[in-house]
Amino acid sequence: MGTIRGDFTIDSYEVSDADDRAVRNLIHASGSPDEAEKEITLWFKGEELHSYRLINEAILYDVNLDGILE
């Protein structure tokens, strides 16, 4: 409870064990960046991948976000 995986699933280890299958969940985290790179190619097509920046990253790291030279 209190995690994305815990709050948005109707599955459990007990149910999956009884059905002799893996737990079905919405979230997966890779163990390392290398592992993530391999897994991404297994589960996603190139056109399904998107790059984006959060607004707080832009505010913190963009030198001239507001257009005012300082």
N, C-alpha and C positions, 0 to 999 in steps of 0.2 A: 504494500500500500504506500502511496505517496510518490511513486515513480511512474514514468510514462508507461513502462512495461506492466507495472502492477495495476495501474488505474484503468488501462484501456484494453484489458484482456479478459476473456471469459474462460480461458484455459488455465490449467495448473499442472504442476509436476505429477500430482496424484492421478489426474484424469489421463494425461498422456502416457504415464506408466501403465495404467489399466488397459489402454488401447494399443500399447507397444509401439509408440511413435514419439517423435520429437515434440516439444512444446511449441505450439503456434503462438507467435507474438508479432507485434508491430515494429519492434525495435531490435536491431542487431548492432553490436559494436565489435569491430575487429580487434585482434590482440596487438597489432603493430601496424605501422604505415605500409610495410611491404605486404602484409597479409591483406590489408584493406585494398590495395591496388589490385591484387589477384581476385579478390571477391567482387569488386566493382565490375570487372569484366565478365564475371559469371552471371550477375543478376541484372545488369543494366545495359541498354544500348547507348551508343554515343550521343544520340539526340535526346536522351533522357537526363543527361548530366548538365548541370547549370552552375555557373560561378556567380557568386554575389557577395557583396560586402554589406555588413550591417551598418546602419547609420551611425552607431556609436564608434565604429572603426573609422569612418570618414571624418567624424568630428575630432577624434583624437589624433589622427595621423595625417590628414590632408593639410598641407601648409597654408593654402589660400582658399579654403572652403567658402568663406563669405565674400570673396572678391575684393577685400580690403587689404592693400599691401601694408604690412607692418614692419 
